[in-house]
Amino acid sequence: MSGFEQKFRIFSKQCTEDYLIRHANKGLYKRSLKELDHGVTVQYTWNEASVGCQLTDGTHCTLENTLDHWECSCPADNICKHVLISILYYQREHQTEDTLNKGEEASTAELAPESGLDEMHVHQAGQIQNTHSHGMKSRFRWMVESDLAPLIKSYSSSLIEEVLFRLRYPEQIEVLEDTLLTVRLVKQEIEVSFTEEASLAKALCKVKQTAGNMAKLEALLRYRMQQGLNDTEAISGRVHDATFSLQTVKECRSMLAGLLKTGLARLPQSYMAQLETLAIAAHSGHLPDIERGLRGIQGELQLFFNRHVRFSMQSMLDRVSKLYLALQVLEQEKVSAFKQSQLIGSFRSKYYAVPELHLYGLGADAWETRSGYRGITYYFYCFDDAEIYTYSDVRAVYYEDNQFSYTEHYGSFTPWLPNLTFRQFAGEEVQFRSVKVNEEHRLSSGEGAKLTLLPRTSVEEMNLGKYMQDIPSVLAEDARSFELFSVPKERLAMIKVARVVEHRFDKQSQDLILTMESDHGETLDLTLPYSTEWQTMIKRLESGYGAGTLEDFYAFVRIEQQQIYPISFLKGPTVISLKLDTGYGRTGRVGRL
């Protein structure tokens, strides 16, 4: 017997009915057996690393000791009946020989007591039999015991990154053990069958190409998670590129140290130019989050130099402290590549498809930035992972001819469902399938997502988890806390309100203040900063429009710099987005900022 024939013989024994059906399909397998019963035979020509199979129907196949590589003279693109016939015929030809060998082994076992085998040998024979009965389980021990590094060697960093992202979302798996170990991803309706060989390439999956490779890795990692193993930290080094300019980090930290030493009162306005120079250096030094941090400090300083009423010393200290600590950690180079990447950030946000999202609309907020952008952000609570998701419609308006109409965009149709406007979308309960999201839980408007409207649950029946807060907890929470190794998040809360007890306009700060009261008598001030864009809304709310008669409702708010800004009011199935649903002006046009 040639060396390759021995390999092929071992391979043919592994080609059980279950294995072949999952690699092809049940119908094809049955047709192959039928043709064998009708007299089709195969002649084998053994080569160094393959075997030529000549079928009596005139077809010729070339096989290896794997079903990943094969050739057939028929026009089929996928595995065909001729390949199955070639394997099954070889199995039948050698079945008699295997049966005779087993018969000899059985005869030896029967003679064992008469041969004077002692008690210890009988016990060993029992152990062998017991091992065989548990062999099914032990054949797949590699799935929890193998080192992941060689298993994922052929996987690109981007594919591993996407799989790690998908693991954040709950997914039920079903495991079936027979001649293969099959892991079914229930929500995705994908099955991956693993062989006893420690290889992802040998795993079977109906989904092809990149999506299939991703499903194989996801199924393996979810199976390992079910067995109590967490591989996220172990394989994250394959994903994250922590290459950056250490010199730029040192220069930025030195500059911030000088700022803290000098103080704002004695700081020259030329400091703004230094910040701009370092921000450009951070960009070219592959430090995107450092660049954003420097520009944030630059914006705060601009308010300070202009003696603007909206300048906040607390916000300034928060920005400087967080950036200084991040720079210090990067300069010391003592943390893993994964944690360094969290501090470095990325220039472009990556979006990945998740199988399913069940979202509950919380309202919409219109906004503008000092850097020349305007947009509307839509907020949703996700039942799947108890987090807030957003979708933002943003436009740059820093050129003279660029305009942005809030009413026009709020009334336009969504990209996922015809005839559904964003105004309706903000207050719906929806089910997304195959929608793309990023690490900040922002939804993408890209193609492929399917949106279904669901009956909306009343807000009183909702449990928003950590976002459901009362007035004392909102006031007591430390607004200045932050974590270096986490994605920055807006501080959002849903507060139960009994009534609006007062509304007043603060001329000094140019803010409208709405004072809320709870059932227990606690009060909370909600702040709406004045802007000419929201003049109509401010005047209507100031005169008590709508809010004066509203009782027992929920306020969805954003908390920043010890101020609480309302986004929407909710009661029953209804959502009122304050800036967009309470008498926004008709023109909505903006010129040059």
ZAMARGU-4260 file (C-alpha; in steps of 0.2 Angstrom, whole numbers, plus 5000, padded with zeros to 4 digits):
<rodrens>
0) 5000/5000/5000 | 5007/5017/4995 | 5010/5031/5008 | 4996/5041/5001 | 4984/5026/5000
5) 4986/5024/5019 | 4982/5043/5022 | 4967/5041/5010 | 4961/5025/5019 | 4961/5034/5036
10) 4952/5049/5028 | 4938/5037/5020 | 4935/5030/5038 | 4932/5048/5044 | 4919/5051/5030
15) 4904/5045/5040 | 4886/5047/5033 | 4884/5062/5044 | 4900/5070/5038 | 4896/5068/5020
20) 4878/5074/5021 | 4884/5090/5030 | 4898/5093/5017 | 4885/5090/5003 | 4867/5086/5006
25) 4856/5072/5010 | 4848/5070/4993 | 4865/5070/4984 | 4871/5056/4997 | 4856/5045/4993
30) 4858/5047/4975 | 4877/5042/4976 | 4872/5026/4986 | 4858/5022/4973 | 4871/5023/4959
35) 4883/5011/4968 | 4868/4999/4971 | 4865/5000/4952 | 4883/4994/4948 | 4894/5009/4946
40) 4912/5005/4950 | 4928/5015/4952 | 4946/5012/4947 | 4959/5020/4958 | 4976/5027/4952
45) 4987/5031/4967 | 4999/5046/4965 | 5011/5054/4978 | 4998/5066/4985 | 4982/5062/4977
50) 4971/5048/4969 | 4963/5047/4952 | 4946/5040/4952 | 4939/5033/4935 | 4920/5029/4936
55) 4912/5017/4924 | 4900/5031/4919 | 4915/5039/4911 | 4918/5053/4924 | 4935/5056/4931
60) 4939/5063/4949 | 4955/5068/4958 | 4954/5067/4977 | 4965/5071/4991 | 4964/5066/5009
65) 4952/5081/5012 | 4936/5087/5004 | 4943/5105/5004 | 4952/5101/4987 | 4945/5090/4973
70) 4942/5090/4955 | 4929/5082/4944 | 4927/5081/4925 | 4908/5085/4927 | 4902/5104/4926
75) 4897/5105/4945 | 4903/5120/4955 | 4900/5112/4972 | 4904/5094/4978 | 4896/5082/4966
80) 4889/5064/4967 | 4905/5057/4958 | 4916/5063/4973 | 4904/5055/4985 | 4904/5039/4975
85) 4923/5038/4974 | 4924/5039/4993 | 4909/5027/4996 | 4915/5014/4984 | 4932/5014/4992
90) 4924/5011/5009 | 4913/4997/5003 | 4928/4988/4995 | 4938/4988/5011 | 4923/4985/5023
95) 4925/4966/5022 | 4944/4967/5026 | 4940/4978/5041 | 4926/4966/5047 | 4939/4952/5046
100) 4951/4961/5057 | 4938/4965/5070 | 4933/4947/5070 | 4951/4942/5074 | 4952/4955/5088
105) 4936/4948/5095 | 4942/4930/5095 | 4958/4935/5104 | 4947/4944/5117 | 4937/4928/5120
110) 4952/4917/5122 | 4959/4929/5135 | 4952/4921/5151 | 4958/4904/5145 | 4975/4911/5142
115) 4977/4915/5161 | 4974/4934/5160 | 4974/4940/5178 | 4962/4952/5186 | 4973/4967/5182
120) 4972/4963/5163 | 4953/4961/5164 | 4952/4978/5172 | 4963/4986/5159 | 4951/4979/5145
125) 4937/4987/5154 | 4946/5003/5154 | 4948/5002/5136 | 4930/4998/5133 | 4925/5013/5144
130) 4937/5024/5135 | 4929/5019/5118 | 4911/5023/5125 | 4917/5040/5129 | 4928/5042/5114
135) 4915/5053/5105 | 4917/5067/5118 | 4936/5065/5119 | 4938/5067/5100 | 4932/5085/5101
140) 4942/5090/5117 | 4954/5100/5105 | 4940/5113/5104 | 4942/5118/5122 | 4960/5113/5125
145) 4970/5118/5109 | 4980/5134/5108 | 4970/5147/5098 | 4986/5154/5090 | 4989/5141/5077
150) 4970/5139/5074 | 4968/5157/5069 | 4985/5159/5060 | 4977/5161/5043 | 4964/5173/5048
155) 4966/5192/5045 | 4966/5204/5059 | 4950/5213/5052 | 4941/5196/5052 | 4946/5192/5070
160) 4941/5210/5075 | 4924/5208/5068 | 4921/5191/5076 | 4926/5198/5093 | 4914/5212/5090
165) 4900/5200/5087 | 4904/5191/5103 | 4898/5206/5113 | 4880/5202/5108 | 4871/5187/5115
170) 4868/5173/5104 | 4860/5156/5109 | 4869/5141/5103 | 4864/5123/5101 | 4877/5109/5102
175) 4874/5092/5094 | 4887/5078/5096 | 4888/5063/5084 | 4902/5059/5072 | 4904/5078/5071
180) 4901/5091/5084 | 4889/5104/5077 | 4887/5121/5084 | 4871/5130/5078 | 4870/5149/5080
185) 4851/5150/5083 | 4848/5169/5078 | 4859/5168/5063 | 4852/5151/5058 | 4870/5145/5054
190) 4877/5128/5058 | 4895/5124/5059 | 4901/5106/5061 | 4918/5102/5068 | 4928/5086/5064
195) 4940/5078/5077 | 4955/5086/5068 | 4960/5102/5077 | 4957/5113/5062 | 4945/5127/5057
200) 4948/5124/5039 | 4941/5106/5041 | 4925/5113/5049 | 4910/5112/5038 | 4898/5127/5035
205) 4885/5130/5021 | 4890/5148/5021 | 4904/5151/5009 | 4920/5162/5008 | 4923/5175/5021
210) 4906/5174/5030 | 4909/5156/5032 | 4926/5158/5039 | 4919/5170/5051 | 4905/5159/5056
215) 4917/5145/5060 | 4928/5156/5071 | 4912/5163/5080 | 4905/5146/5083 | 4921/5139/5090
220) 4923/5154/5102 | 4905/5154/5107 | 4907/5135/5111 | 4922/5139/5121 | 4913/5153/5130
225) 4899/5140/5135 | 4913/5129/5142 | 4919/5144/5153 | 4933/5150/5142 | 4935/5169/5138
230) 4948/5171/5123 | 4945/5190/5120 | 4961/5196/5129 | 4971/5181/5122 | 4968/5185/5103
235) 4966/5204/5104 | 4984/5206/5101 | 4981/5199/5083 | 4969/5213/5080 | 4976/5230/5087
240) 4990/5240/5080 | 4998/5250/5093 | 5010/5259/5082 | 5012/5277/5086 | 5024/5292/5088
245) 5031/5291/5105 | 5040/5308/5103 | 5023/5316/5099 | 5016/5308/5115 | 5031/5316/5126
250) 5029/5333/5118 | 5010/5333/5121 | 5012/5328/5139 | 5026/5341/5142 | 5015/5355/5135
255) 5000/5350/5146 | 5012/5350/5161 | 5017/5368/5156 | 4998/5372/5155 | 4994/5366/5173
260) 5010/5375/5180 | 5006/5391/5171 | 4987/5392/5174 | 4974/5399/5163 | 4975/5417/5170
265) 4993/5419/5164 | 4991/5409/5148 | 4995/5418/5132 | 4984/5417/5117 | 4998/5410/5107
270) 4995/5394/5116 | 4981/5391/5104 | 4994/5390/5090 | 5004/5377/5100 | 4989/5366/5102
275) 4985/5367/5084 | 5003/5362/5079 | 5003/5347/5091 | 4986/5342/5085 | 4993/5341/5067
280) 5008/5331/5074 | 4996/5319/5083 | 4987/5316/5067 | 5003/5312/5057 | 5009/5301/5072
285) 4994/5289/5072 | 4986/5296/5088 | 4968/5300/5083 | 4961/5301/5100 | 4975/5312/5106
290) 4972/5324/5092 | 4953/5325/5097 | 4958/5328/5115 | 4969/5342/5110 | 4956/5350/5099
295) 4943/5348/5113 | 4955/5358/5125 | 4957/5371/5111 | 4939/5373/5110 | 4937/5376/5129
300) 4952/5388/5128 | 4943/5398/5114 | 4928/5400/5125 | 4939/5406/5140 | 4949/5419/5130
305) 4932/5425/5123 | 4925/5427/5141 | 4910/5416/5135 | 4896/5412/5147 | 4897/5394/5142
310) 4915/5391/5147 | 4916/5378/5161 | 4932/5376/5172 | 4926/5358/5176 | 4925/5353/5158
315) 4942/5361/5155 | 4950/5351/5170 | 4941/5335/5164 | 4948/5336/5147 | 4966/5340/5153
320) 4966/5327/5166 | 4960/5313/5155 | 4972/5317/5141 | 4987/5319/5152 | 4984/5302/5160
325) 4982/5294/5143 | 4998/5302/5137 | 5007/5296/5153 | 5001/5278/5151 | 5007/5278/5133
330) 5023/5286/5137 | 5027/5272/5150 | 5023/5258/5137 | 5019/5246/5151 | 5001/5241/5145
335) 4996/5228/5132 | 4994/5232/5113 | 4975/5230/5116 | 4975/5244/5130 | 4986/5255/5120
340) 4974/5254/5105 | 4960/5259/5117 | 4970/5275/5121 | 4975/5279/5103 | 4958/5277/5095
345) 4955/5276/5077 | 4953/5289/5063 | 4938/5280/5055 | 4925/5271/5065 | 4923/5253/5059
350) 4905/5246/5057 | 4901/5228/5059 | 4885/5218/5055 | 4876/5211/5070 | 4862/5198/5067
355) 4848/5206/5076 | 4844/5222/5086 | 4827/5225/5095 | 4826/5244/5098 | 4814/5256/5107
360) 4813/5274/5101 | 4817/5287/5115 | 4817/5303/5104 | 4828/5314/5094 | 4839/5329/5098
365) 4845/5342/5086 | 4862/5350/5088 | 4876/5360/5081 | 4895/5361/5085 | 4907/5376/5086
370) 4917/5367/5072 | 4903/5369/5059 | 4892/5354/5060 | 4874/5352/5062 | 4863/5336/5064
375) 4850/5326/5072 | 4853/5311/5083 | 4840/5298/5086 | 4841/5288/5102 | 4835/5270/5105
380) 4836/5258/5120 | 4842/5240/5114 | 4833/5225/5123 | 4847/5213/5117 | 4862/5221/5127
385) 4853/5234/5138 | 4863/5249/5129 | 4858/5265/5121 | 4860/5265/5102 | 4860/5281/5091
390) 4858/5286/5073 | 4865/5303/5067 | 4860/5313/5052 | 4875/5325/5051 | 4880/5339/5038
395) 4895/5351/5038 | 4889/5369/5036 | 4905/5378/5037 | 4904/5383/5019 | 4894/5398/5013
400) 4882/5389/5002 | 4879/5374/5014 | 4863/5374/5023 | 4854/5362/5034 | 4835/5361/5037
405) 4831/5352/5053 | 4812/5351/5048 | 4817/5344/5031 | 4828/5331/5038 | 4816/5326/5052
410) 4802/5324/5040 | 4813/5314/5027 | 4811/5295/5024 | 4823/5283/5032 | 4835/5273/5022
415) 4829/5256/5028 | 4810/5256/5026 | 4800/5266/5012 | 4787/5278/5018 | 4794/5278/5036
420) 4800/5296/5041 | 4813/5300/5054 | 4799/5309/5064 | 4790/5292/5065 | 4806/5282/5067
425) 4811/5292/5083 | 4796/5285/5092 | 4794/5267/5086 | 4799/5250/5092 | 4808/5241/5079
430) 4817/5225/5074 | 4833/5227/5064 | 4841/5212/5055 | 4859/5212/5048 | 4862/5230/5053
435) 4879/5237/5055 | 4885/5246/5071 | 4901/5253/5078 | 4909/5252/5095 | 4900/5268/5100
440) 4883/5259/5096 | 4880/5270/5081 | 4869/5263/5068 | 4874/5263/5050 | 4863/5268/5035
445) 4872/5256/5024 | 4863/5243/5013 | 4858/5226/5019 | 4849/5230/5035 | 4831/5225/5036
450) 4819/5235/5047 | 4802/5229/5054 | 4790/5239/5064 | 4784/5231/5080 | 4769/5236/5092
455) 4776/5249/5103 | 4776/5246/5122 | 4771/5259/5134 | 4786/5268/5142 | 4778/5264/5159
460) 4780/5245/5156 | 4798/5247/5151 | 4813/5242/5161 | 4828/5252/5155 | 4840/5245/5167
465) 4854/5256/5172 | 4847/5271/5162 | 4831/5271/5173 | 4835/5283/5187 | 4827/5294/5200
470) 4830/5312/5204 | 4842/5309/5220 | 4852/5296/5210 | 4855/5308/5195 | 4860/5322/5207
475) 4872/5311/5217 | 4881/5303/5203 | 4899/5309/5200 | 4898/5318/5184 | 4917/5319/5183
480) 4921/5300/5183 | 4929/5293/5168 | 4938/5277/5163 | 4954/5277/5152 | 4951/5260/5144
485) 4933/5262/5138 | 4923/5270/5124 | 4918/5288/5129 | 4899/5288/5132 | 4886/5301/5134
490) 4878/5301/5151 | 4860/5298/5148 | 4846/5294/5160 | 4827/5291/5160 | 4819/5300/5175
495) 4801/5298/5181 | 4793/5315/5183 | 4776/5319/5192 | 4775/5337/5185 | 4783/5353/5179
500) 4782/5365/5193 | 4791/5380/5186 | 4799/5387/5169 | 4809/5402/5169 | 4822/5410/5157
505) 4839/5415/5165 | 4845/5430/5155 | 4862/5429/5162 | 4866/5412/5156 | 4853/5413/5141
510) 4846/5396/5147 | 4827/5391/5149 | 4826/5381/5165 | 4812/5369/5168 | 4810/5363/5186
515) 4803/5345/5188 | 4796/5337/5203 | 4794/5319/5208 | 4781/5310/5217 | 4791/5312/5233
520) 4793/5331/5231 | 4812/5331/5225 | 4815/5344/5212 | 4827/5344/5197 | 4832/5358/5185
525) 4832/5354/5166 | 4842/5366/5155 | 4838/5371/5137 | 4852/5383/5131 | 4845/5398/5121
530) 4849/5398/5102 | 4841/5408/5089 | 4838/5392/5080 | 4827/5386/5095 | 4819/5403/5098
535) 4801/5397/5094 | 4803/5382/5105 | 4810/5391/5120 | 4796/5404/5119 | 4783/5391/5119
540) 4790/5381/5133 | 4793/5397/5143 | 4774/5401/5141 | 4770/5384/5147 | 4765/5377/5130
545) 4761/5358/5133 | 4773/5356/5148 | 4761/5365/5160 | 4747/5352/5158 | 4759/5336/5157
550) 4759/5325/5172 | 4766/5308/5177 | 4778/5306/5162 | 4796/5302/5159 | 4810/5314/5154
555) 4825/5307/5144 | 4840/5318/5147 | 4858/5320/5144 | 4870/5325/5159 | 4886/5334/5156
560) 4896/5347/5166 | 4883/5346/5181 | 4870/5352/5169 | 4855/5341/5164 | 4848/5344/5146
565) 4831/5336/5141 | 4830/5327/5125 | 4812/5321/5125 | 4797/5318/5136 | 4788/5301/5135
570) 4771/5295/5141 | 4762/5279/5136 | 4767/5275/5118 | 4770/5294/5114 | 4787/5303/5112
575) 4789/5321/5111 | 4807/5327/5105 | 4808/5344/5113 | 4818/5353/5100 | 4809/5345/5085
580) 4791/5342/5091 | 4787/5358/5101 | 4785/5371/5087 | 4801/5372/5078 | 4802/5386/5066
585) 4797/5383/5048 | 4813/5389/5038 | 4826/5379/5047 | 4839/5387/5036 | 4856/5391/5041
590) 4869/5402/5032 | 4887/5404/5036 | 4892/5401/5054
</rodrens>
